């Protein structure tokens, strides 16, 4: 699915055919064979995970929200670590995205800078 609000900005969402995992503090927080890869002009690719493949017990909804003119309103989650710590707003989701990116609805994405690794393997 491609979104082209103008000639300078493009969003593509494709099914990722690889295993994608999020690992932090030696713990696998997300592990899926059903990720979506979102490619957006000017940004690195982002993996979106189905909630069924994320350890939701490690997430706590944040009060933070943000708005993207191309995707809609995002909600955020804190990530609880194995040692009892919390990483603020490490995860986000578009729970009611704009129609053009409806495919990511309810999926979760992790800030790569907030976790130890996001691995994509065959």
Biopython code that builds the backbone (N, CA, C, O; Angstrom):
import numpy as np
from Bio.PDB.StructureBuilder import StructureBuilder

atoms = [
    (1, "UNK", "N", (0.854, -1.162, 0.000)),
    (1, "UNK", "CA", (0.000, 0.000, 0.000)),
    (1, "UNK", "C", (0.896, 1.219, 0.000)),
    (1, "UNK", "O", (1.819, 1.284, 0.811)),
    (2, "UNK", "N", (0.672, 2.172, -0.857)),
    (2, "UNK", "CA", (1.462, 3.394, -0.932)),
    (2, "UNK", "C", (0.569, 4.600, -0.672)),
    (2, "UNK", "O", (-0.584, 4.653, -1.102)),
    (3, "UNK", "N", (1.132, 5.557, 0.039)),
    (3, "UNK", "CA", (0.429, 6.797, 0.333)),
    (3, "UNK", "C", (1.248, 7.917, -0.290)),
    (3, "UNK", "O", (2.449, 8.010, -0.034)),
    (4, "UNK", "N", (0.643, 8.751, -1.087)),
    (4, "UNK", "CA", (1.369, 9.848, -1.705)),
    (4, "UNK", "C", (0.615, 11.155, -1.515)),
    (4, "UNK", "O", (-0.079, 11.616, -2.421)),
    (5, "UNK", "N", (0.758, 11.772, -0.295)),
    (5, "UNK", "CA", (0.068, 13.027, -0.058)),
    (5, "UNK", "C", (0.583, 14.146, -0.965)),
    (5, "UNK", "O", (-0.174, 15.048, -1.323)),
    (6, "UNK", "N", (1.845, 14.095, -1.333)),
    (6, "UNK", "CA", (2.409, 15.018, -2.301)),
    (6, "UNK", "C", (3.598, 14.326, -2.953)),
    (6, "UNK", "O", (3.987, 13.231, -2.547)),
    (7, "UNK", "N", (4.162, 14.957, -3.948)),
    (7, "UNK", "CA", (5.224, 14.317, -4.726)),
    (7, "UNK", "C", (6.503, 14.111, -3.915)),
    (7, "UNK", "O", (7.349, 13.305, -4.301)),
    (8, "UNK", "N", (6.657, 14.818, -2.812)),
    (8, "UNK", "CA", (7.883, 14.720, -2.017)),
    (8, "UNK", "C", (7.781, 13.739, -0.849)),
    (8, "UNK", "O", (8.788, 13.471, -0.194)),
    (9, "UNK", "N", (6.616, 13.207, -0.577)),
    (9, "UNK", "CA", (6.432, 12.332, 0.592)),
    (9, "UNK", "C", (5.701, 11.067, 0.193)),
    (9, "UNK", "O", (4.667, 11.108, -0.473)),
    (10, "UNK", "N", (6.259, 9.938, 0.616)),
    (10, "UNK", "CA", (5.654, 8.651, 0.258)),
    (10, "UNK", "C", (5.737, 7.707, 1.454)),
    (10, "UNK", "O", (6.724, 7.715, 2.190)),
    (11, "UNK", "N", (4.702, 6.899, 1.643)),
    (11, "UNK", "CA", (4.692, 5.856, 2.658)),
    (11, "UNK", "C", (4.306, 4.548, 1.979)),
    (11, "UNK", "O", (3.300, 4.469, 1.274)),
    (12, "UNK", "N", (5.127, 3.523, 2.204)),
    (12, "UNK", "CA", (4.833, 2.180, 1.709)),
    (12, "UNK", "C", (4.765, 1.241, 2.903)),
    (12, "UNK", "O", (5.609, 1.313, 3.796)),
    (13, "UNK", "N", (3.784, 0.372, 2.927)),
    (13, "UNK", "CA", (3.639, -0.642, 3.967)),
    (13, "UNK", "C", (3.610, -1.994, 3.282)),
    (13, "UNK", "O", (2.763, -2.251, 2.427)),
    (14, "UNK", "N", (4.553, -2.866, 3.670)),
    (14, "UNK", "CA", (4.619, -4.188, 3.059)),
    (14, "UNK", "C", (4.714, -5.260, 4.140)),
    (14, "UNK", "O", (5.285, -5.030, 5.207)),
    (15, "UNK", "N", (4.158, -6.416, 3.859)),
    (15, "UNK", "CA", (4.294, -7.559, 4.756)),
    (15, "UNK", "C", (5.756, -7.981, 4.769)),
    (15, "UNK", "O", (6.374, -8.140, 3.716)),
    (16, "UNK", "N", (6.294, -8.157, 5.944)),
    (16, "UNK", "CA", (7.681, -8.573, 6.093)),
    (16, "UNK", "C", (7.708, -10.101, 6.155)),
    (16, "UNK", "O", (7.043, -10.700, 7.000)),
    (17, "UNK", "N", (8.454, -10.715, 5.285)),
    (17, "UNK", "CA", (8.487, -12.180, 5.181)),
    (17, "UNK", "C", (9.567, -12.815, 6.062)),
    (17, "UNK", "O", (9.841, -14.008, 5.930)),
    (18, "UNK", "N", (10.178, -12.042, 6.951)),
    (18, "UNK", "CA", (11.248, -12.520, 7.810)),
    (18, "UNK", "C", (10.792, -12.583, 9.267)),
    (18, "UNK", "O", (9.755, -12.028, 9.631)),
    (19, "UNK", "N", (11.570, -13.256, 10.078)),
    (19, "UNK", "CA", (11.345, -13.232, 11.520)),
    (19, "UNK", "C", (11.932, -11.924, 12.046)),
    (19, "UNK", "O", (13.077, -11.583, 11.748)),
    (20, "UNK", "N", (11.140, -11.198, 12.827)),
    (20, "UNK", "CA", (11.591, -9.927, 13.399)),
    (20, "UNK", "C", (11.398, -10.012, 14.905)),
    (20, "UNK", "O", (10.335, -10.404, 15.386)),
    (21, "UNK", "N", (12.451, -9.635, 15.650)),
    (21, "UNK", "CA", (12.409, -9.707, 17.108)),
    (21, "UNK", "C", (12.918, -8.409, 17.718)),
    (21, "UNK", "O", (13.776, -7.730, 17.153)),
    (22, "UNK", "N", (12.369, -8.078, 18.888)),
    (22, "UNK", "CA", (12.863, -6.978, 19.708)),
    (22, "UNK", "C", (13.420, -7.602, 20.974)),
    (22, "UNK", "O", (12.733, -8.356, 21.663)),
    (23, "UNK", "N", (14.683, -7.278, 21.276)),
    (23, "UNK", "CA", (15.348, -7.834, 22.450)),
    (23, "UNK", "C", (15.889, -6.687, 23.287)),
    (23, "UNK", "O", (16.555, -5.785, 22.780)),
    (24, "UNK", "N", (15.588, -6.740, 24.579)),
    (24, "UNK", "CA", (16.120, -5.728, 25.491)),
    (24, "UNK", "C", (16.465, -6.384, 26.821)),
    (24, "UNK", "O", (15.654, -7.108, 27.399)),
    (25, "UNK", "N", (17.675, -6.120, 27.298)),
    (25, "UNK", "CA", (18.123, -6.698, 28.559)),
    (25, "UNK", "C", (18.121, -8.215, 28.538)),
    (25, "UNK", "O", (17.888, -8.849, 29.567)),
    (26, "UNK", "N", (18.380, -8.806, 27.372)),
    (26, "UNK", "CA", (18.404, -10.252, 27.250)),
    (26, "UNK", "C", (17.031, -10.897, 27.146)),
    (26, "UNK", "O", (16.932, -12.120, 27.042)),
    (27, "UNK", "N", (15.977, -10.100, 27.171)),
    (27, "UNK", "CA", (14.600, -10.602, 27.112)),
    (27, "UNK", "C", (14.016, -10.301, 25.730)),
    (27, "UNK", "O", (14.150, -9.187, 25.224)),
    (28, "UNK", "N", (13.374, -11.291, 25.128)),
    (28, "UNK", "CA", (12.668, -11.069, 23.869)),
    (28, "UNK", "C", (11.316, -10.454, 24.201)),
    (28, "UNK", "O", (10.479, -11.077, 24.854)),
    (29, "UNK", "N", (11.117, -9.228, 23.744)),
    (29, "UNK", "CA", (9.891, -8.486, 24.034)),
    (29, "UNK", "C", (8.856, -8.694, 22.928)),
    (29, "UNK", "O", (7.652, -8.672, 23.181)),
    (30, "UNK", "N", (9.335, -8.895, 21.709)),
    (30, "UNK", "CA", (8.448, -9.138, 20.567)),
    (30, "UNK", "C", (9.141, -10.119, 19.627)),
    (30, "UNK", "O", (10.357, -10.070, 19.447)),
    (31, "UNK", "N", (8.352, -11.011, 19.031)),
    (31, "UNK", "CA", (8.895, -12.029, 18.133)),
    (31, "UNK", "C", (7.782, -12.401, 17.156)),
    (31, "UNK", "O", (6.745, -12.925, 17.562)),
    (32, "UNK", "N", (7.996, -12.132, 15.879)),
    (32, "UNK", "CA", (6.917, -12.345, 14.911)),
    (32, "UNK", "C", (7.423, -12.787, 13.551)),
    (32, "UNK", "O", (8.556, -12.508, 13.159)),
    (33, "UNK", "N", (6.563, -13.471, 12.860)),
    (33, "UNK", "CA", (6.743, -13.770, 11.439)),
    (33, "UNK", "C", (5.716, -12.985, 10.625)),
    (33, "UNK", "O", (5.546, -13.224, 9.429)),
    (34, "UNK", "N", (5.032, -12.043, 11.285)),
    (34, "UNK", "CA", (3.944, -11.296, 10.648)),
    (34, "UNK", "C", (4.118, -9.784, 10.786)),
    (34, "UNK", "O", (3.132, -9.053, 10.872)),
    (35, "UNK", "N", (5.356, -9.316, 10.807)),
    (35, "UNK", "CA", (5.606, -7.875, 10.917)),
    (35, "UNK", "C", (5.231, -7.173, 9.617)),
    (35, "UNK", "O", (5.171, -7.781, 8.548)),
    (36, "UNK", "N", (4.987, -5.900, 9.745)),
    (36, "UNK", "CA", (4.850, -5.013, 8.597)),
    (36, "UNK", "C", (6.053, -4.077, 8.598)),
    (36, "UNK", "O", (6.506, -3.638, 9.655)),
    (37, "UNK", "N", (6.563, -3.778, 7.415)),
    (37, "UNK", "CA", (7.638, -2.794, 7.303)),
    (37, "UNK", "C", (7.066, -1.543, 6.679)),
    (37, "UNK", "O", (6.512, -1.580, 5.581)),
    (38, "UNK", "N", (7.203, -0.429, 7.388)),
    (38, "UNK", "CA", (6.725, 0.855, 6.895)),
    (38, "UNK", "C", (7.935, 1.665, 6.452)),
    (38, "UNK", "O", (8.841, 1.928, 7.243)),
    (39, "UNK", "N", (7.942, 2.054, 5.191)),
    (39, "UNK", "CA", (8.993, 2.904, 4.628)),
    (39, "UNK", "C", (8.383, 4.263, 4.348)),
    (39, "UNK", "O", (7.390, 4.372, 3.628)),
    (40, "UNK", "N", (8.982, 5.301, 4.921)),
    (40, "UNK", "CA", (8.458, 6.655, 4.774)),
    (40, "UNK", "C", (9.582, 7.587, 4.350)),
    (40, "UNK", "O", (10.684, 7.535, 4.896)),
    (41, "UNK", "N", (9.298, 8.429, 3.385)),
    (41, "UNK", "CA", (10.280, 9.378, 2.883)),
    (41, "UNK", "C", (10.936, 10.131, 4.032)),
    (41, "UNK", "O", (10.256, 10.718, 4.873)),
    (42, "UNK", "N", (12.270, 10.108, 4.058)),
    (42, "UNK", "CA", (13.025, 10.868, 5.037)),
    (42, "UNK", "C", (13.249, 10.184, 6.371)),
    (42, "UNK", "O", (13.870, 10.764, 7.262)),
    (43, "UNK", "N", (12.749, 8.945, 6.533)),
    (43, "UNK", "CA", (12.888, 8.231, 7.803)),
    (43, "UNK", "C", (13.403, 6.824, 7.564)),
    (43, "UNK", "O", (13.200, 6.263, 6.488)),
    (44, "UNK", "N", (14.079, 6.240, 8.574)),
    (44, "UNK", "CA", (14.455, 4.827, 8.434)),
    (44, "UNK", "C", (13.213, 3.936, 8.456)),
    (44, "UNK", "O", (12.182, 4.311, 9.015)),
    (45, "UNK", "N", (13.317, 2.767, 7.852)),
    (45, "UNK", "CA", (12.210, 1.809, 7.891)),
    (45, "UNK", "C", (11.853, 1.479, 9.336)),
    (45, "UNK", "O", (12.718, 1.458, 10.211)),
    (46, "UNK", "N", (10.565, 1.220, 9.574)),
    (46, "UNK", "CA", (10.072, 0.860, 10.905)),
    (46, "UNK", "C", (9.310, -0.453, 10.798)),
    (46, "UNK", "O", (8.498, -0.642, 9.893)),
    (47, "UNK", "N", (9.583, -1.363, 11.741)),
    (47, "UNK", "CA", (8.850, -2.619, 11.823)),
    (47, "UNK", "C", (7.657, -2.429, 12.750)),
    (47, "UNK", "O", (7.793, -1.891, 13.848)),
    (48, "UNK", "N", (6.498, -2.870, 12.306)),
    (48, "UNK", "CA", (5.273, -2.844, 13.114)),
    (48, "UNK", "C", (4.900, -4.287, 13.442)),
    (48, "UNK", "O", (4.849, -5.143, 12.558)),
    (49, "UNK", "N", (4.640, -4.543, 14.725)),
    (49, "UNK", "CA", (4.390, -5.879, 15.241)),
    (49, "UNK", "C", (2.920, -6.068, 15.596)),
    (49, "UNK", "O", (2.317, -5.180, 16.198)),
    (50, "UNK", "N", (2.330, -7.212, 15.235)),
    (50, "UNK", "CA", (0.982, -7.502, 15.722)),
    (50, "UNK", "C", (1.032, -7.656, 17.245)),
    (50, "UNK", "O", (1.985, -8.223, 17.780)),
    (51, "UNK", "N", (0.028, -7.162, 17.929)),
    (51, "UNK", "CA", (0.014, -7.221, 19.400)),
    (51, "UNK", "C", (0.105, -8.645, 19.928)),
    (51, "UNK", "O", (0.672, -8.873, 20.997)),
    (52, "UNK", "N", (-0.443, -9.597, 19.195)),
    (52, "UNK", "CA", (-0.403, -10.998, 19.641)),
    (52, "UNK", "C", (1.028, -11.513, 19.748)),
    (52, "UNK", "O", (1.273, -12.506, 20.434)),
    (53, "UNK", "N", (1.977, -10.856, 19.083)),
    (53, "UNK", "CA", (3.370, -11.297, 19.077)),
    (53, "UNK", "C", (4.274, -10.410, 19.935)),
    (53, "UNK", "O", (5.498, -10.471, 19.826)),
    (54, "UNK", "N", (3.663, -9.591, 20.783)),
    (54, "UNK", "CA", (4.396, -8.706, 21.694)),
    (54, "UNK", "C", (4.044, -9.098, 23.120)),
    (54, "UNK", "O", (2.885, -9.386, 23.421)),
    (55, "UNK", "N", (5.040, -9.110, 23.998)),
    (55, "UNK", "CA", (4.793, -9.388, 25.412)),
    (55, "UNK", "C", (4.146, -8.148, 26.028)),
    (55, "UNK", "O", (4.834, -7.274, 26.556)),
    (56, "UNK", "N", (2.828, -8.084, 25.953)),
    (56, "UNK", "CA", (2.078, -6.910, 26.412)),
    (56, "UNK", "C", (2.192, -6.707, 27.919)),
    (56, "UNK", "O", (1.943, -5.604, 28.405)),
    (57, "UNK", "N", (2.562, -7.744, 28.668)),
    (57, "UNK", "CA", (2.732, -7.612, 30.119)),
    (57, "UNK", "C", (3.897, -6.678, 30.447)),
    (57, "UNK", "O", (3.973, -6.158, 31.560)),
    (58, "UNK", "N", (4.790, -6.462, 29.508)),
    (58, "UNK", "CA", (5.926, -5.566, 29.716)),
    (58, "UNK", "C", (5.620, -4.118, 29.324)),
    (58, "UNK", "O", (6.451, -3.232, 29.519)),
    (59, "UNK", "N", (4.430, -3.882, 28.773)),
    (59, "UNK", "CA", (4.078, -2.540, 28.319)),
    (59, "UNK", "C", (3.050, -1.893, 29.238)),
    (59, "UNK", "O", (2.178, -2.564, 29.789)),
    (60, "UNK", "N", (3.168, -0.590, 29.391)),
    (60, "UNK", "CA", (2.222, 0.202, 30.166)),
    (60, "UNK", "C", (1.852, 1.430, 29.333)),
    (60, "UNK", "O", (2.728, 2.166, 28.879)),
    (61, "UNK", "N", (0.569, 1.643, 29.137)),
    (61, "UNK", "CA", (0.136, 2.779, 28.324)),
    (61, "UNK", "C", (0.630, 4.084, 28.947)),
    (61, "UNK", "O", (0.547, 4.286, 30.158)),
    (62, "UNK", "N", (1.136, 4.943, 28.107)),
    (62, "UNK", "CA", (1.636, 6.259, 28.502)),
    (62, "UNK", "C", (0.535, 7.295, 28.307)),
    (62, "UNK", "O", (-0.459, 7.034, 27.629)),
    (63, "UNK", "N", (0.711, 8.439, 28.888)),
    (63, "UNK", "CA", (-0.204, 9.564, 28.661)),
    (63, "UNK", "C", (0.139, 10.300, 27.368)),
    (63, "UNK", "O", (-0.667, 11.083, 26.866)),
    (64, "UNK", "N", (1.325, 10.053, 26.831)),
    (64, "UNK", "CA", (1.801, 10.776, 25.653)),
    (64, "UNK", "C", (1.020, 10.392, 24.403)),
    (64, "UNK", "O", (0.668, 9.230, 24.202)),
    (65, "UNK", "N", (0.759, 11.378, 23.580)),
    (65, "UNK", "CA", (0.217, 11.181, 22.236)),
    (65, "UNK", "C", (0.967, 12.121, 21.299)),
    (65, "UNK", "O", (1.592, 13.086, 21.740)),
    (66, "UNK", "N", (0.900, 11.834, 20.029)),
    (66, "UNK", "CA", (1.470, 12.734, 19.025)),
    (66, "UNK", "C", (0.630, 12.629, 17.762)),
    (66, "UNK", "O", (-0.176, 11.711, 17.609)),
    (67, "UNK", "N", (0.828, 13.571, 16.871)),
    (67, "UNK", "CA", (0.068, 13.577, 15.627)),
    (67, "UNK", "C", (1.016, 13.626, 14.441)),
    (67, "UNK", "O", (1.928, 14.451, 14.398)),
    (68, "UNK", "N", (0.796, 12.745, 13.487)),
    (68, "UNK", "CA", (1.519, 12.745, 12.217)),
    (68, "UNK", "C", (0.505, 13.111, 11.134)),
    (68, "UNK", "O", (-0.554, 12.490, 11.056)),
    (69, "UNK", "N", (0.803, 14.092, 10.311)),
    (69, "UNK", "CA", (-0.159, 14.468, 9.263)),
    (69, "UNK", "C", (-0.378, 13.386, 8.217)),
    (69, "UNK", "O", (-1.344, 13.442, 7.457)),
    (70, "UNK", "N", (0.512, 12.402, 8.174)),
    (70, "UNK", "CA", (0.407, 11.345, 7.170)),
    (70, "UNK", "C", (-0.174, 10.035, 7.721)),
    (70, "UNK", "O", (-0.674, 9.199, 6.968)),
    (71, "UNK", "N", (-0.099, 9.870, 9.059)),
    (71, "UNK", "CA", (-0.565, 8.607, 9.654)),
    (71, "UNK", "C", (-1.677, 8.806, 10.683)),
    (71, "UNK", "O", (-2.478, 7.896, 10.897)),
    (72, "UNK", "N", (-1.743, 9.950, 11.312)),
    (72, "UNK", "CA", (-2.783, 10.203, 12.309)),
    (72, "UNK", "C", (-2.217, 10.336, 13.706)),
    (72, "UNK", "O", (-1.068, 10.742, 13.883)),
    (73, "UNK", "N", (-3.028, 9.992, 14.707)),
    (73, "UNK", "CA", (-2.655, 10.153, 16.110)),
    (73, "UNK", "C", (-2.029, 8.873, 16.644)),
    (73, "UNK", "O", (-2.573, 7.781, 16.482)),
    (74, "UNK", "N", (-0.870, 9.030, 17.287)),
    (74, "UNK", "CA", (-0.164, 7.897, 17.886)),
    (74, "UNK", "C", (-0.341, 7.910, 19.394)),
    (74, "UNK", "O", (-0.385, 8.969, 20.021)),
    (75, "UNK", "N", (-0.441, 6.729, 19.962)),
    (75, "UNK", "CA", (-0.412, 6.557, 21.411)),
    (75, "UNK", "C", (0.903, 5.848, 21.749)),
    (75, "UNK", "O", (1.507, 5.199, 20.895)),
    (76, "UNK", "N", (1.330, 5.980, 22.992)),
    (76, "UNK", "CA", (2.639, 5.459, 23.398)),
    (76, "UNK", "C", (2.524, 4.520, 24.589)),
    (76, "UNK", "O", (1.537, 4.524, 25.323)),
    (77, "UNK", "N", (3.578, 3.709, 24.754)),
    (77, "UNK", "CA", (3.682, 2.758, 25.854)),
    (77, "UNK", "C", (5.080, 2.830, 26.441)),
    (77, "UNK", "O", (6.061, 3.015, 25.721)),
    (78, "UNK", "N", (5.161, 2.681, 27.763)),
    (78, "UNK", "CA", (6.446, 2.521, 28.442)),
    (78, "UNK", "C", (6.792, 1.031, 28.394)),
    (78, "UNK", "O", (5.906, 0.177, 28.392)),
    (79, "UNK", "N", (8.079, 0.738, 28.357)),
    (79, "UNK", "CA", (8.559, -0.639, 28.366)),
    (79, "UNK", "C", (9.161, -0.938, 29.738)),
    (79, "UNK", "O", (10.090, -0.258, 30.174)),
    (80, "UNK", "N", (8.630, -1.952, 30.414)),
    (80, "UNK", "CA", (9.169, -2.369, 31.711)),
    (80, "UNK", "C", (10.307, -3.356, 31.474)),
    (80, "UNK", "O", (10.172, -4.316, 30.716)),
    (81, "UNK", "N", (11.430, -3.099, 32.138)),
    (81, "UNK", "CA", (12.617, -3.926, 31.962)),
    (81, "UNK", "C", (12.674, -5.027, 33.014)),
    (81, "UNK", "O", (11.954, -4.994, 34.012)),
    (82, "UNK", "N", (13.531, -5.986, 32.773)),
    (82, "UNK", "CA", (13.684, -7.132, 33.669)),
    (82, "UNK", "C", (14.120, -6.711, 35.071)),
    (82, "UNK", "O", (13.757, -7.351, 36.057)),
    (83, "UNK", "N", (14.902, -5.628, 35.157)),
    (83, "UNK", "CA", (15.419, -5.191, 36.463)),
    (83, "UNK", "C", (14.465, -4.239, 37.191)),
    (83, "UNK", "O", (14.846, -3.620, 38.184)),
    (84, "UNK", "N", (13.257, -4.125, 36.711)),
    (84, "UNK", "CA", (12.260, -3.281, 37.366)),
    (84, "UNK", "C", (12.250, -1.845, 36.883)),
    (84, "UNK", "O", (11.477, -1.028, 37.384)),
    (85, "UNK", "N", (13.096, -1.528, 35.917)),
    (85, "UNK", "CA", (13.122, -0.180, 35.362)),
    (85, "UNK", "C", (12.020, 0.027, 34.334)),
    (85, "UNK", "O", (11.258, -0.887, 34.017)),
    (86, "UNK", "N", (11.958, 1.235, 33.831)),
    (86, "UNK", "CA", (10.946, 1.577, 32.839)),
    (86, "UNK", "C", (11.571, 2.496, 31.807)),
    (86, "UNK", "O", (12.230, 3.478, 32.149)),
    (87, "UNK", "N", (11.357, 2.170, 30.541)),
    (87, "UNK", "CA", (11.825, 3.017, 29.447)),
    (87, "UNK", "C", (10.611, 3.791, 28.943)),
    (87, "UNK", "O", (9.669, 3.213, 28.400)),
    (88, "UNK", "N", (10.653, 5.091, 29.129)),
    (88, "UNK", "CA", (9.519, 5.958, 28.803)),
    (88, "UNK", "C", (9.251, 5.982, 27.303)),
    (88, "UNK", "O", (10.169, 6.144, 26.499)),
    (89, "UNK", "N", (7.993, 5.821, 26.939)),
    (89, "UNK", "CA", (7.523, 6.018, 25.560)),
    (89, "UNK", "C", (8.365, 5.276, 24.520)),
    (89, "UNK", "O", (8.674, 5.821, 23.461)),
    (90, "UNK", "N", (8.727, 4.046, 24.825)),
    (90, "UNK", "CA", (9.585, 3.251, 23.947)),
    (90, "UNK", "C", (8.836, 2.641, 22.770)),
    (90, "UNK", "O", (9.446, 2.208, 21.792)),
    (91, "UNK", "N", (7.510, 2.611, 22.870)),
    (91, "UNK", "CA", (6.680, 1.909, 21.889)),
    (91, "UNK", "C", (5.530, 2.826, 21.488)),
    (91, "UNK", "O", (5.015, 3.583, 22.311)),
    (92, "UNK", "N", (5.132, 2.754, 20.219)),
    (92, "UNK", "CA", (3.970, 3.536, 19.804)),
    (92, "UNK", "C", (3.046, 2.714, 18.927)),
    (92, "UNK", "O", (3.414, 1.666, 18.397)),
    (93, "UNK", "N", (1.822, 3.234, 18.794)),
    (93, "UNK", "CA", (0.802, 2.559, 18.004)),
    (93, "UNK", "C", (-0.146, 3.591, 17.414)),
    (93, "UNK", "O", (-0.442, 4.611, 18.037)),
    (94, "UNK", "N", (-0.615, 3.312, 16.209)),
    (94, "UNK", "CA", (-1.698, 4.102, 15.604)),
    (94, "UNK", "C", (-2.951, 3.247, 15.730)),
    (94, "UNK", "O", (-3.151, 2.309, 14.958)),
    (95, "UNK", "N", (-3.780, 3.568, 16.692)),
    (95, "UNK", "CA", (-4.955, 2.741, 16.961)),
    (95, "UNK", "C", (-6.128, 3.080, 16.055)),
    (95, "UNK", "O", (-7.043, 2.274, 15.890)),
    (96, "UNK", "N", (-6.105, 4.264, 15.471)),
    (96, "UNK", "CA", (-7.112, 4.670, 14.483)),
    (96, "UNK", "C", (-6.405, 5.511, 13.415)),
    (96, "UNK", "O", (-6.647, 6.714, 13.309)),
    (97, "UNK", "N", (-5.533, 4.878, 12.626)),
    (97, "UNK", "CA", (-4.751, 5.640, 11.645)),
    (97, "UNK", "C", (-5.616, 6.187, 10.511)),
    (97, "UNK", "O", (-6.765, 5.787, 10.325)),
    (98, "UNK", "N", (-5.036, 7.093, 9.779)),
    (98, "UNK", "CA", (-5.711, 7.614, 8.596)),
    (98, "UNK", "C", (-5.946, 6.465, 7.610)),
    (98, "UNK", "O", (-5.209, 5.479, 7.600)),
    (99, "UNK", "N", (-6.969, 6.608, 6.794)),
    (99, "UNK", "CA", (-7.365, 5.533, 5.872)),
    (99, "UNK", "C", (-6.214, 5.035, 5.000)),
    (99, "UNK", "O", (-6.116, 3.838, 4.727)),
    (100, "UNK", "N", (-5.354, 5.932, 4.567)),
    (100, "UNK", "CA", (-4.284, 5.560, 3.644)),
    (100, "UNK", "C", (-3.260, 4.609, 4.264)),
    (100, "UNK", "O", (-2.533, 3.932, 3.538)),
    (101, "UNK", "N", (-3.193, 4.550, 5.602)),
    (101, "UNK", "CA", (-2.250, 3.658, 6.281)),
    (101, "UNK", "C", (-2.984, 2.724, 7.250)),
    (101, "UNK", "O", (-2.427, 2.309, 8.266)),
    (102, "UNK", "N", (-4.216, 2.405, 6.931)),
    (102, "UNK", "CA", (-5.070, 1.580, 7.796)),
    (102, "UNK", "C", (-4.396, 0.242, 8.148)),
    (102, "UNK", "O", (-4.716, -0.352, 9.178)),
    (103, "UNK", "N", (-3.487, -0.226, 7.322)),
    (103, "UNK", "CA", (-2.832, -1.515, 7.564)),
    (103, "UNK", "C", (-2.060, -1.613, 8.864)),
    (103, "UNK", "O", (-1.859, -2.716, 9.371)),
    (104, "UNK", "N", (-1.617, -0.479, 9.425)),
    (104, "UNK", "CA", (-0.848, -0.521, 10.676)),
    (104, "UNK", "C", (-1.734, -0.376, 11.909)),
    (104, "UNK", "O", (-1.229, -0.298, 13.029)),
    (105, "UNK", "N", (-3.033, -0.340, 11.716)),
    (105, "UNK", "CA", (-3.959, -0.145, 12.832)),
    (105, "UNK", "C", (-3.735, -1.176, 13.925)),
    (105, "UNK", "O", (-3.790, -2.381, 13.680)),
    (106, "UNK", "N", (-3.480, -0.687, 15.143)),
    (106, "UNK", "CA", (-3.321, -1.560, 16.293)),
    (106, "UNK", "C", (-1.970, -2.249, 16.403)),
    (106, "UNK", "O", (-1.691, -2.874, 17.426)),
    (107, "UNK", "N", (-1.133, -2.156, 15.395)),
    (107, "UNK", "CA", (0.208, -2.739, 15.461)),
    (107, "UNK", "C", (1.075, -1.872, 16.373)),
    (107, "UNK", "O", (0.740, -0.719, 16.646)),
    (108, "UNK", "N", (2.183, -2.430, 16.839)),
    (108, "UNK", "CA", (3.100, -1.728, 17.730)),
    (108, "UNK", "C", (4.460, -1.586, 17.073)),
    (108, "UNK", "O", (4.932, -2.500, 16.397)),
    (109, "UNK", "N", (5.091, -0.428, 17.276)),
    (109, "UNK", "CA", (6.443, -0.176, 16.777)),
    (109, "UNK", "C", (7.323, 0.238, 17.953)),
    (109, "UNK", "O", (6.864, 0.904, 18.881)),
    (110, "UNK", "N", (8.584, -0.161, 17.902)),
    (110, "UNK", "CA", (9.540, 0.127, 18.963)),
    (110, "UNK", "C", (10.568, 1.143, 18.480)),
    (110, "UNK", "O", (11.066, 1.044, 17.358)),
    (111, "UNK", "N", (10.886, 2.124, 19.331)),
    (111, "UNK", "CA", (11.978, 3.048, 19.032)),
    (111, "UNK", "C", (13.275, 2.253, 19.101)),
    (111, "UNK", "O", (13.616, 1.714, 20.154)),
    (112, "UNK", "N", (13.992, 2.176, 17.999)),
    (112, "UNK", "CA", (15.235, 1.399, 17.959)),
    (112, "UNK", "C", (16.246, 1.912, 18.984)),
    (112, "UNK", "O", (17.048, 1.135, 19.501)),
    (113, "UNK", "N", (16.216, 3.195, 19.279)),
    (113, "UNK", "CA", (17.165, 3.770, 20.229)),
    (113, "UNK", "C", (16.829, 3.429, 21.683)),
    (113, "UNK", "O", (17.637, 3.687, 22.575)),
    (114, "UNK", "N", (15.662, 2.858, 21.931)),
    (114, "UNK", "CA", (15.219, 2.544, 23.298)),
    (114, "UNK", "C", (15.426, 1.090, 23.685)),
    (114, "UNK", "O", (15.302, 0.740, 24.859)),
    (115, "UNK", "N", (15.737, 0.244, 22.723)),
    (115, "UNK", "CA", (15.924, -1.187, 22.999)),
    (115, "UNK", "C", (17.313, -1.605, 22.539)),
    (115, "UNK", "O", (17.956, -0.909, 21.754)),
    (116, "UNK", "N", (17.767, -2.753, 23.039)),
    (116, "UNK", "CA", (19.107, -3.209, 22.681)),
    (116, "UNK", "C", (19.215, -3.609, 21.211)),
    (116, "UNK", "O", (20.185, -3.268, 20.534)),
    (117, "UNK", "N", (18.198, -4.344, 20.722)),
    (117, "UNK", "CA", (18.276, -4.825, 19.334)),
    (117, "UNK", "C", (16.884, -5.008, 18.749)),
    (117, "UNK", "O", (15.934, -5.370, 19.443)),
    (118, "UNK", "N", (16.797, -4.752, 17.475)),
    (118, "UNK", "CA", (15.666, -5.174, 16.669)),
    (118, "UNK", "C", (16.291, -5.976, 15.526)),
    (118, "UNK", "O", (16.964, -5.429, 14.652)),
    (119, "UNK", "N", (16.047, -7.286, 15.560)),
    (119, "UNK", "CA", (16.673, -8.204, 14.602)),
    (119, "UNK", "C", (15.686, -8.641, 13.540)),
    (119, "UNK", "O", (14.519, -8.914, 13.820)),
    (120, "UNK", "N", (16.184, -8.701, 12.310)),
    (120, "UNK", "CA", (15.415, -9.295, 11.219)),
    (120, "UNK", "C", (16.262, -10.442, 10.677)),
    (120, "UNK", "O", (17.391, -10.233, 10.233)),
    (121, "UNK", "N", (15.708, -11.660, 10.716)),
    (121, "UNK", "CA", (16.440, -12.815, 10.227)),
    (121, "UNK", "C", (15.583, -13.571, 9.225)),
    (121, "UNK", "O", (14.387, -13.314, 9.088)),
    (122, "UNK", "N", (16.213, -14.506, 8.529)),
    (122, "UNK", "CA", (15.460, -15.252, 7.516)),
    (122, "UNK", "C", (14.672, -16.378, 8.135)),
    (122, "UNK", "O", (13.980, -17.110, 7.427)),
]
sb = StructureBuilder()
sb.init_structure("model")
sb.init_model(0)
sb.init_chain("A")
sb.init_seg("    ")
for serial, (resi, resn, name, xyz) in enumerate(atoms, 1):
    if name == "N":
        sb.init_residue(resn, " ", resi, " ")
    sb.init_atom(name, np.array(xyz, "f"), 0.0, 1.0, " ", f" {name:<3s}", serial, name[0])
structure = sb.get_structure()
